[in-house]
């Protein structure tokens, strides 16, 4: 150790100072990197933990009109049923697949709104989906917006007055 220290003393003082500053900066940047990069922006999920949203109910005042609207916009069939006295139109569900399913629901406790949570429906092409929204009588609230590296989003008002969103993964 003494030999090492004696060799360091042969290096000019200004160079030793610069090296010490560089070394200290690297250490501090490493600590900062570890602190910020180890703090995830989303809570971690284990492989055994499913996505937290499993089912969504969209309030409607006219179930037949809303069913026609959603079938036209998303080009799938809804299944009518009654649960606990509430009329419902169930969206398709594929057990074991990613994403959630849900239903259109009519009842005294279900009030359509543009101010509540926003439900995002996946689509392959937002422009085509928005055109179907217009044809079905909906209103575009937020035109397609591209999100760098993620995909695109848009929002519309459905036949019942709910704010609904679209999401398409990046091409």
ROMARDO-184154 format. One record per residue (C-alpha): residue in one letter; x, y, z. Coordinates in nm, 4 decimals, padded with zeros to 6 digits. Example, Ala and Ser with C-alpha at 12.3 -4.5 7.8 and 13.67 -1.06 7.14 Angstrom:
<rec rest="A" x="01.2300" y="-00.4500" z="00.7800"/>
<rec rest="S" x="01.3670" y="-00.1060" z="00.7140"/>
***
This chain:
<rec rest="X" x="00.0000" y="00.0000" z="00.0000"/>
<rec rest="X" x="00.2878" y="00.2339" z="00.0828"/>
<rec rest="X" x="00.4381" y="00.1782" z="-00.2638"/>
<rec rest="X" x="00.1004" y="00.2575" z="-00.4245"/>
<rec rest="X" x="00.0665" y="00.5806" z="-00.2250"/>
<rec rest="X" x="00.4230" y="00.6852" z="-00.3073"/>
<rec rest="X" x="00.3508" y="00.6399" z="-00.6792"/>
<rec rest="X" x="00.0340" y="00.8544" z="-00.6525"/>
<rec rest="X" x="00.2410" y="01.1361" z="-00.5024"/>
<rec rest="X" x="00.4517" y="01.1446" z="-00.8207"/>
<rec rest="X" x="00.1420" y="01.2462" z="-01.0241"/>
<rec rest="X" x="00.1047" y="01.6250" z="-01.0442"/>
<rec rest="X" x="-00.1439" y="01.7675" z="-00.7937"/>
<rec rest="X" x="-00.3791" y="01.9143" z="-01.0614"/>
<rec rest="X" x="-00.4141" y="01.5764" z="-01.2330"/>
<rec rest="X" x="-00.4814" y="01.4035" z="-00.8973"/>
<rec rest="X" x="-00.7520" y="01.6644" z="-00.8244"/>
<rec rest="X" x="-00.9160" y="01.6155" z="-01.1659"/>
<rec rest="X" x="-00.9053" y="01.2364" z="-01.1281"/>
<rec rest="X" x="-01.0581" y="01.2614" z="-00.7803"/>
<rec rest="X" x="-01.3393" y="01.4832" z="-00.9129"/>
<rec rest="X" x="-01.4044" y="01.2451" z="-01.2055"/>
<rec rest="X" x="-01.4072" y="00.9448" z="-00.9728"/>
<rec rest="X" x="-01.6412" y="01.1157" z="-00.7253"/>
<rec rest="X" x="-01.8730" y="01.2235" z="-01.0096"/>
<rec rest="X" x="-01.8889" y="00.8656" z="-01.1410"/>
<rec rest="X" x="-01.9708" y="00.7309" z="-00.7950"/>
<rec rest="X" x="-02.2449" y="00.9901" z="-00.7411"/>
<rec rest="X" x="-02.3944" y="00.9292" z="-01.0866"/>
<rec rest="X" x="-02.3924" y="00.5557" z="-01.0188"/>
<rec rest="X" x="-02.5752" y="00.6047" z="-00.6907"/>
<rec rest="X" x="-02.8295" y="00.8393" z="-00.8533"/>
<rec rest="X" x="-02.8828" y="00.5970" z="-01.1421"/>
<rec rest="X" x="-02.9435" y="00.3086" z="-00.9059"/>
<rec rest="X" x="-03.1879" y="00.5132" z="-00.6962"/>
<rec rest="X" x="-03.3971" y="00.6365" z="-00.9893"/>
<rec rest="X" x="-03.3814" y="00.3266" z="-01.2067"/>
<rec rest="X" x="-03.4691" y="00.0886" z="-00.9245"/>
<rec rest="X" x="-03.7898" y="00.2828" z="-00.8534"/>
<rec rest="X" x="-04.0419" y="00.1435" z="-01.1028"/>
<rec rest="X" x="-04.3062" y="00.3738" z="-01.2481"/>
<rec rest="X" x="-04.5641" y="00.0958" z="-01.2142"/>
<rec rest="X" x="-04.5970" y="-00.1465" z="-00.9261"/>
<rec rest="X" x="-04.4250" y="-00.4723" z="-01.0112"/>
<rec rest="X" x="-04.6449" y="-00.7662" z="-01.0996"/>
<rec rest="X" x="-04.5399" y="-01.1223" z="-01.0497"/>
<rec rest="X" x="-04.6017" y="-01.3689" z="-01.3331"/>
<rec rest="X" x="-04.8856" y="-01.5108" z="-01.1230"/>
<rec rest="X" x="-05.0594" y="-01.1735" z="-01.0733"/>
<rec rest="X" x="-05.3135" y="-01.0910" z="-01.3462"/>
<rec rest="X" x="-05.3904" y="-00.7415" z="-01.4678"/>
<rec rest="X" x="-05.6081" y="-00.5731" z="-01.2017"/>
<rec rest="X" x="-05.8999" y="-00.4775" z="-01.4303"/>
<rec rest="X" x="-06.1041" y="-00.7893" z="-01.5055"/>
<rec rest="X" x="-06.4491" y="-00.6577" z="-01.5959"/>
<rec rest="X" x="-06.6092" y="-00.3245" z="-01.6902"/>
<rec rest="X" x="-06.9734" y="-00.2163" z="-01.6953"/>
<rec rest="X" x="-07.0735" y="00.0734" z="-01.9200"/>
<rec rest="X" x="-07.3993" y="00.2456" z="-01.8145"/>
<rec rest="X" x="-07.6687" y="00.2920" z="-02.0796"/>
<rec rest="X" x="-08.0185" y="00.4369" z="-02.0914"/>
<rec rest="X" x="-08.1305" y="00.2521" z="-02.4067"/>
<rec rest="X" x="-07.9807" y="-00.0970" z="-02.4185"/>
<rec rest="X" x="-08.0973" y="-00.1780" z="-02.7730"/>
<rec rest="X" x="-07.9599" y="00.1478" z="-02.9163"/>
<rec rest="X" x="-07.6301" y="00.1082" z="-02.7262"/>
<rec rest="X" x="-07.5984" y="-00.2566" z="-02.8360"/>
<rec rest="X" x="-07.6426" y="-00.1587" z="-03.2025"/>
<rec rest="X" x="-07.3882" y="00.1210" z="-03.1606"/>
<rec rest="X" x="-07.1176" y="-00.1012" z="-03.0051"/>
<rec rest="X" x="-07.1811" y="-00.3879" z="-03.2457"/>
<rec rest="X" x="-07.1449" y="-00.1501" z="-03.5415"/>
<rec rest="X" x="-06.8359" y="00.0268" z="-03.4084"/>
<rec rest="X" x="-06.6426" y="-00.2790" z="-03.2877"/>
<rec rest="X" x="-06.7939" y="-00.5385" z="-03.5220"/>
<rec rest="X" x="-06.8652" y="-00.8033" z="-03.2622"/>
<rec rest="X" x="-07.1889" y="-00.9480" z="-03.1259"/>
<rec rest="X" x="-07.3226" y="-00.8831" z="-02.7782"/>
<rec rest="X" x="-07.5119" y="-01.1388" z="-02.5730"/>
<rec rest="X" x="-07.8253" y="-01.0146" z="-02.3934"/>
<rec rest="X" x="-07.8920" y="-01.1300" z="-02.0389"/>
<rec rest="X" x="-08.0346" y="-01.0190" z="-01.7056"/>
<rec rest="X" x="-07.8300" y="-01.0216" z="-01.3846"/>
<rec rest="X" x="-07.9811" y="-00.9229" z="-01.0491"/>
<rec rest="X" x="-08.2711" y="-00.7594" z="-01.2315"/>
<rec rest="X" x="-08.0476" y="-00.5450" z="-01.4555"/>
<rec rest="X" x="-08.0606" y="-00.5773" z="-01.8350"/>
<rec rest="X" x="-07.7161" y="-00.6350" z="-01.9803"/>
<rec rest="X" x="-07.5454" y="-00.6878" z="-02.3137"/>
<rec rest="X" x="-07.2232" y="-00.8834" z="-02.2579"/>
<rec rest="X" x="-06.9099" y="-00.8174" z="-02.4620"/>
<rec rest="X" x="-06.7272" y="-01.1193" z="-02.6011"/>
<rec rest="X" x="-06.4917" y="-01.2834" z="-02.3523"/>
<rec rest="X" x="-06.2013" y="-01.5185" z="-02.4139"/>
<rec rest="X" x="-06.0970" y="-01.6812" z="-02.0848"/>
<rec rest="X" x="-05.7206" y="-01.6987" z="-02.0527"/>
<rec rest="X" x="-05.6612" y="-01.4092" z="-02.2933"/>
<rec rest="X" x="-05.5166" y="-01.0751" z="-02.1948"/>
<rec rest="X" x="-05.7447" y="-00.7793" z="-02.1302"/>
<rec rest="X" x="-06.0808" y="-00.7499" z="-01.9610"/>
<rec rest="X" x="-06.4350" y="-00.7988" z="-02.0810"/>
<rec rest="X" x="-06.7532" y="-00.6309" z="-01.9676"/>
<rec rest="X" x="-07.1068" y="-00.5350" z="-02.0520"/>
<rec rest="X" x="-07.3467" y="-00.2571" z="-02.1350"/>
<rec rest="X" x="-07.5847" y="-00.2272" z="-01.8394"/>
<rec rest="X" x="-07.9218" y="-00.0567" z="-01.7973"/>
<rec rest="X" x="-08.0618" y="00.0082" z="-01.4520"/>
<rec rest="X" x="-08.1461" y="00.2686" z="-01.1899"/>
<rec rest="X" x="-07.7905" y="00.2739" z="-01.0501"/>
<rec rest="X" x="-07.6256" y="00.3038" z="-01.3939"/>
<rec rest="X" x="-07.5918" y="00.6617" z="-01.5215"/>
<rec rest="X" x="-07.4012" y="00.7340" z="-01.8452"/>
<rec rest="X" x="-07.1335" y="01.0030" z="-01.8086"/>
<rec rest="X" x="-06.8357" y="01.1660" z="-01.9760"/>
<rec rest="X" x="-06.6827" y="01.2538" z="-01.6387"/>
<rec rest="X" x="-06.6132" y="00.9111" z="-01.4904"/>
<rec rest="X" x="-06.3448" y="00.6526" z="-01.5633"/>
<rec rest="X" x="-06.2477" y="00.6014" z="-01.9264"/>
<rec rest="X" x="-06.2681" y="00.2548" z="-02.0798"/>
<rec rest="X" x="-06.0110" y="00.1845" z="-02.3554"/>
<rec rest="X" x="-06.1066" y="-00.0558" z="-02.6339"/>
<rec rest="X" x="-05.8279" y="-00.2077" z="-02.8412"/>
<rec rest="X" x="-05.8518" y="-00.1730" z="-03.2185"/>
<rec rest="X" x="-05.6219" y="-00.2433" z="-03.5107"/>
<rec rest="X" x="-05.7012" y="00.0847" z="-03.6869"/>
<rec rest="X" x="-05.8225" y="00.3947" z="-03.5029"/>
<rec rest="X" x="-05.9190" y="00.5838" z="-03.8209"/>
<rec rest="X" x="-06.1529" y="00.3043" z="-03.9330"/>
<rec rest="X" x="-06.2991" y="00.2711" z="-03.5822"/>
<rec rest="X" x="-06.3632" y="00.6475" z="-03.5631"/>
<rec rest="X" x="-06.5342" y="00.6377" z="-03.9020"/>
<rec rest="X" x="-06.7646" y="00.3636" z="-03.7693"/>
<rec rest="X" x="-06.8273" y="00.5788" z="-03.4587"/>
<rec rest="X" x="-06.9418" y="00.8670" z="-03.6843"/>
<rec rest="X" x="-07.1617" y="00.6369" z="-03.8937"/>
<rec rest="X" x="-07.3209" y="00.4894" z="-03.5806"/>
<rec rest="X" x="-07.4075" y="00.8371" z="-03.4476"/>
<rec rest="X" x="-07.1243" y="00.8926" z="-03.1999"/>
<rec rest="X" x="-06.9120" y="01.2060" z="-03.1617"/>
<rec rest="X" x="-06.5346" y="01.2308" z="-03.1794"/>
<rec rest="X" x="-06.4089" y="01.3934" z="-02.8589"/>
<rec rest="X" x="-06.0341" y="01.3524" z="-02.9060"/>
<rec rest="X" x="-05.8914" y="01.2709" z="-03.2487"/>
<rec rest="X" x="-05.6167" y="01.0147" z="-03.2916"/>
<rec rest="X" x="-05.2956" y="01.1059" z="-03.1105"/>
<rec rest="X" x="-04.9792" y="00.9060" z="-03.1648"/>
<rec rest="X" x="-04.7769" y="00.8180" z="-02.8548"/>
<rec rest="X" x="-04.4117" y="00.7666" z="-02.9449"/>
<rec rest="X" x="-04.3130" y="00.4040" z="-02.9164"/>
<rec rest="X" x="-04.6442" y="00.2969" z="-02.7643"/>
<rec rest="X" x="-04.9271" y="00.3334" z="-03.0153"/>
<rec rest="X" x="-05.2205" y="00.5685" z="-03.0699"/>
<rec rest="X" x="-05.5252" y="00.6785" z="-02.8712"/>
<rec rest="X" x="-05.8517" y="00.8599" z="-02.9447"/>
<rec rest="X" x="-06.1776" y="00.9274" z="-02.7579"/>
<rec rest="X" x="-06.5418" y="00.9400" z="-02.8610"/>
<rec rest="X" x="-06.8851" y="00.9835" z="-02.7093"/>
<rec rest="X" x="-07.1061" y="00.6765" z="-02.7499"/>
<rec rest="X" x="-07.4801" y="00.6716" z="-02.8209"/>
<rec rest="X" x="-07.5536" y="00.7041" z="-02.4483"/>
<rec rest="X" x="-07.3242" y="00.9955" z="-02.3630"/>
<rec rest="X" x="-07.0296" y="00.7966" z="-02.2215"/>
<rec rest="X" x="-06.6706" y="00.8962" z="-02.2982"/>
<rec rest="X" x="-06.4958" y="00.5905" z="-02.4451"/>
<rec rest="X" x="-06.1384" y="00.5597" z="-02.5699"/>
<rec rest="X" x="-05.9614" y="00.3633" z="-02.8403"/>
<rec rest="X" x="-05.6089" y="00.2247" z="-02.8304"/>
<rec rest="X" x="-05.4032" y="00.0805" z="-03.1148"/>
<rec rest="X" x="-05.0541" y="-00.0585" z="-03.0646"/>
<rec rest="X" x="-04.7773" y="00.0898" z="-03.2734"/>
<rec rest="X" x="-04.7651" y="-00.0392" z="-03.6319"/>
***
